[in-house]
Amino acid sequence: MNAKAFLQEYWREAPVSFLSVDTEGTDINIIRSIDFDKYPFDIVQVEKSEHLGHDTLLLDFLQNKNYFLVAQTNVNFIFLRKSTI
C-alpha cells in the first residue's frame, strides 16, 4: 500500500499533526505522493538521503508545500508547516 492509499483509507476527521518518514532511501517518493493540501501535517520529519542526492529535493519540495526547515540532526530534517505559527 502506498502513502496516498494509506492516507485515503485511514485518515479520519481528527487531524494528524506529525508525520515521520524513514524508508531507507525512498523517502522522497513517499513525500511526493502525499497531498499536503488534503493532509496538512503540522510537523514533518524526514530521513536525510544525502548519499542519494535527495536532500535538496526534499528541502525544495517541502518548502514549496509551505513548510520550513526548523531543525536537523545528523540523520533527519524536521519541518514545520508555516500556517501553524
C-alpha positions, 0 to 999 in steps of 0.5 A: 500500500502506498502513502496516498492509499494509506492516507485515503483509507485511514485518515479520519476527521481528527487531524494528524499533526506529525508525520515521520518518514524513514524508508531507507532511501525512498523517502522522497517518493513517499513525500511526493505522493502525499497531498499536503493540501488534503493532509496538512501535517503540522510537523514533518520529519524526514530521513536525510538521503544525502548519499542519494542526492535527495536532500535538496529535493526534499528541502525544495519540495517541502518548502514549496508545500509551505513548510520550513526547515526548523531543525536537523540532526545528523540523520533527519530534517524536521519541518514545520508547516508555516500556517501553524505559527 
